Amino acid sequence: MASIFSKIVNGEIPAHVVAETADYLAFLDVSPLVMGHVLVIPKKEIDYIFDMDEESYFGLTLFAKIVATGLKEAFPCKKVGVAVIGLEVPHVHIHLIPMNNVSDMNFSRPKLQPTQEELQDAAAKIKTALASG
């Protein structure tokens, strides 16, 4: 059974995409820890990040770095936090989270529930930052 992320890749479920290549996709988390929280995935469905072949792993990491650069410009912050947890969806994904303090990366706190308009605005800001960088 395809993961929810594979359904996003296949266009079966809409997402607020901020960047895409032939092999990778970056989109906003719909229940973010903070505004600008992005998920970066390989388009190929793989459950565990360390099961990826080296070329794909390094490609995903480089893609995440590019997205993080635009994210930091769009949502000014001290750093962009990176997390790979991978228990909630059986598809490799990297969380990129604008952070100004450690609590911004606390996955046990309540998530935000932004409107579709707020998500569209956030995605547009990140896309603009990536295009100008």
C-alpha positions in Angstrom: 0.0 0.0 0.0 1.3 3.4 -1.0 2.3 5.8 1.8 0.6 9.2 2.1 3.8 10.7 0.7 3.7 8.5 -2.4 0.1 9.6 -2.9 1.4 13.2 -2.8 4.2 12.4 -5.3 1.6 10.8 -7.6 -0.8 13.8 -7.4 -3.5 11.8 -5.6 -3.3 14.1 -2.6 -2.7 17.8 -2.8 0.3 19.4 -1.1 1.9 22.8 -0.8 5.1 22.0 -2.8 8.0 24.3 -2.3 10.6 22.6 -4.4 10.9 19.6 -6.7 13.4 17.7 -8.8 13.1 14.5 -10.8 13.9 12.5 -7.7 13.0 14.6 -4.7 10.1 16.7 -3.4 9.7 19.3 -0.6 6.4 20.4 0.7 4.9 22.0 3.8 3.8 20.0 6.8 0.1 20.6 7.1 0.4 20.3 10.9 3.6 22.1 11.5 5.5 22.7 14.7 6.2 26.3 13.5 5.2 28.0 10.3 7.5 27.1 7.5 8.0 23.5 8.6 8.9 21.5 5.5 9.1 17.8 4.7 11.7 16.7 2.2 11.3 13.2 0.6 12.6 11.0 -2.1 10.0 10.3 -4.7 10.9 6.6 -4.6 9.1 5.0 -1.6 11.7 3.8 0.9 10.8 3.3 4.5 14.1 3.8 6.3 16.6 6.5 5.5 19.6 4.2 6.0 18.2 1.7 3.5 18.7 4.3 0.7 21.6 3.7 -1.7 24.4 6.2 -1.3 23.6 8.3 -4.4 20.0 8.7 -3.3 20.9 9.5 0.3 23.5 12.1 -0.7 21.1 13.5 -3.3 18.3 13.9 -0.7 20.7 15.5 1.8 21.9 18.0 -0.8 18.3 18.8 -1.9 17.4 19.3 1.8 20.3 21.8 2.1 19.1 23.8 -0.9 15.6 23.9 0.5 16.8 24.8 4.0 18.7 27.8 2.5 15.5 29.2 1.0 13.5 28.3 4.1 15.9 30.4 6.3 15.5 33.3 4.0 11.7 33.1 3.8 11.3 32.5 7.6 14.2 34.3 9.2 15.4 32.3 12.2 18.6 31.4 14.0 18.9 28.0 12.3 16.9 25.5 10.4 16.6 22.4 12.5 16.8 19.0 10.9 15.1 15.8 12.2 14.7 12.4 10.8 12.2 10.4 12.9 10.4 8.2 10.4 8.0 6.4 12.6 4.7 8.1 11.6 4.9 7.6 7.8 6.7 4.6 6.3 8.5 6.8 3.7 11.8 8.5 4.2 11.4 12.1 5.2 13.5 14.9 6.6 11.9 17.6 8.7 13.2 21.1 8.1 12.1 23.4 10.9 12.8 27.2 11.3 14.0 27.5 14.8 14.9 30.3 17.2 15.0 28.1 20.3 15.1 24.4 21.1 11.4 24.1 21.9 10.7 24.8 18.2 11.8 21.2 17.6 9.7 19.6 20.3 7.5 17.1 18.5 5.5 16.3 21.6 3.9 19.8 21.8 0.6 20.6 20.1 1.0 21.2 16.3 -0.3 24.3 14.6 -3.4 24.1 12.4 -2.8 26.8 9.7 -5.5 27.6 7.1 -5.0 26.6 3.5 -4.4 30.3 2.8 -1.7 30.5 5.4 0.0 27.4 3.9 -0.3 28.9 0.4 1.4 32.1 1.6 4.1 30.2 3.4 4.8 28.0 0.3 4.9 31.1 -1.9 7.5 32.8 0.4 9.8 29.8 0.3 9.5 29.4 -3.5 10.3 33.1 -4.0 13.3 32.7 -1.7 14.5 29.6 -3.6 14.0 31.3 -6.9 16.0 34.4 -5.9 18.8 32.4 -4.3 
